[in-house]
Amino acid sequence: MRLARYDTDEASARRAGPERKTMAITPGTMTLDEFLARYEHDPVLEYERGVVTEKMVPVFQHGVLQLVICQWIHAFAYPRQLAFAVPELRTINRHAEVSRIPDVAVYVWDRIDPDPKARQHASVIPPDIAIEIASPGQSRRKQIERCEWFATHGSRIALMVDPRTETIVDVRPERDERRLRGGDVVDLSDVTPGLATSFVEVFTTCRVG
């Protein structure tokens, strides 16, 4: 493939720190299908209407929080066959010509594809809950905008989790975003009945050392 340009020059990229790298493909040179044929199983590359972006490689704290969130959801939802959380699952929206990888994708039980072969590929079903975890150097506003995108393209809840400030932004379709902190309860019962917690417990569990 031929890269047309980067959205920032090398100097500005160094000043910006470890923010998401973006490269625009020459218009018409790569379709969504061509991108998926080459990069469907790539863990960091995303696609949006001819633009390929590279996700940041998770830092230690990001990975720990991702693991703890999945464990929290599974501990409640899996034994009851309510939902399943998957880290770094590629999702595809063909109508929007977008392929994104949320940090955690949660699917209610009856929306999990029963075909084992289909589960070896990216999901064309939007996650019921999409969770993005902010990493050092990332724009929190851009992470919230990602959540807004998921909420307007099929997800019923999208959360932006910020481990630095120990806050959460709760984004839902046709509702104002809510900022949660401290003892505020993150209530996911609209999707998974009974699943709610104060994320203080989740952040506390992530404090290693």
N, C-alpha and C positions, 0 to 999 in steps of 0.2 A: 504494500500500500504506500501511497505517496502522501506525506504530510504537507499541508498547505502553509500552516503557520502555527505558532504558539500564541496563546492569548496574553502572555507576558514575556518580556525579554528576559535573558538570563540574569541581569542585574536586579530587575524588579522581583524576580522569583526568589533570589537570595534574600532580599529585604523582607519579603512576605513571609518567609519561614516555610514550615512544612504544610502549607495549604494545598488543596487538591490541584493537581496539574491538569491543564486542559489543552487539547490540541484539536484543531478543526481539520476535518478531512476535506479535500477538494470536493466541492459539490458534485454529486453524481458518481463519485468513485467508489463509495461503499454504502451499501444499503444495510438495513437492520439484519436481513438474512445473511448477507456476506459477513457482517460483524460476528454474528452468532456462529457461523460456520468456522470461523477462525478462533474466536475468543470466548465461546460459551462457557468454558470451564476455567477461564482465567479469573482468579479471585479478586482482582483489583480494577479491571477495566470496565467502564460503563459506557453506554451509548445513548445519544439523544439527537435524533434528526441530523445525522451526519457528523456530530461532534462526539469525539471519544474523550473521556476523562479518566484519570487514574486516581483511585481512592488511596488515602494514606494507609501505610502499613500500621496496624494497631500497635500501640505501645503497651507495656505490661499492664498498667492500670486499666486501660481500655479492655484488654482481653479478660482480666479478672472480672470486671463489671459485666461484661457480656456473658461470661459463664454463670455468674451468680443470678443474673436475671433469668436465664434459661432454666436454671435449677429451681428458682422460686416458682416460675410458671408450671414447670413439670411436676413439682411436688404436690401441687394442688390439682392441676387439670388432667394430668396423664392417668392417674388411677381411676378417675371418674369418666375417662374417655370424653373429655370436653374439648381439649385443644392440645396442640403440639407446637413447641417453639423451635425454630431452626436458625442457627447463626449463619450469616453470610450466604443466604440463598439468592441466586440470581432470579429476578422476576422480569417478565416481558409484558409490555403493553403495545400490541401491534398497531392499534388505532392511533396511539400517540407517537409511535415510532421511538419508543424508549425502552431501554433495558437497564434496570438499576439493581443494586445489591444492598438492601437494608442490613444494618448490623444484626438485627434479630427480626425474623418474620414469624408471626404467630397465625396459625390456621385453626379454625374450629374443626372438630373431629369429622363432621360430615362433608367438609370441603377439602379434605386431604385426598389426593388422587389415589384410588385403590390399585392402580396399575403400577407394579414395581418398575417396569421399564420406563414409564413416564417419569417416575420419581428420580431417575438418573439424569434428567435434563432440567433445564430452567423451568420455572413455573410460569404458566400463562394466566394463572389465577392470582389476583391481587391478594396480599396478606390481609387478614381481618384486622390485625394489629401490626403496624410497622414501628420499629424502635431504632432510633439513631442515637449513638453515643458520641458526644463531642470529645475530640482529642486536642491536646495542646497545639496552638497555632491555627486551629480551625475557626472560621467565622461562625459564631453561634447563630447569627441571622440566616446564613446560608443553610445551616442544619435545620432550622425551623422551616425554611422554605421547602426543603426536601420533605419534611413532614406534611406541609400543606399540600404538596404535590400528591403524596400518597392518599391523603384524606379526600382529595377531589378526583381520584382515579380508582376508587373502589375500596380503599381501606376504611374501616369504621372508626378506628382510633390510630393516631400516630403520636409517639412520644419522643421528645428530644431530651436526653438525659445528660446533664452536665456534671461530671464528677468533681470538677474544680470548685464549683460553688454549691454542690450538692443540691441542685434544683432540677426541676422537671418542667417542661412545657408540654401541656396536654392539648393536642390539636384534633378536632373532630369536624366532620362535614357540617357546614351551615351553623357553626357555633363560634363564638369568640374563643381565642386560645386562652388557656388558663395556666398561670405560673404557680407551681407548687413547691413548697419548701418546708423544712422542719417536720412537724408532725402532720402535715396535710396528707390526706389519704388519696392514693392513686386507685381509683375505682374502675376496674375493667369488666365489671359485671354486665355491662351492656352487651359484651361479646361472650364472656365466659362467666356465667352466673356464679356469684359468690367469691370471685377473685378480686380481692382488694387488699391493700396494705399501705402502711406508711413506709416510704422509701428510706426513712432513717435506718430501718433494719437492714435494707439492702446495702446502703453505703457503709454502714458499720461493718458488715460482713466483709466488705472489700478492703478494709484497712489491714494490710499485711505488714508485719514488722513493728 
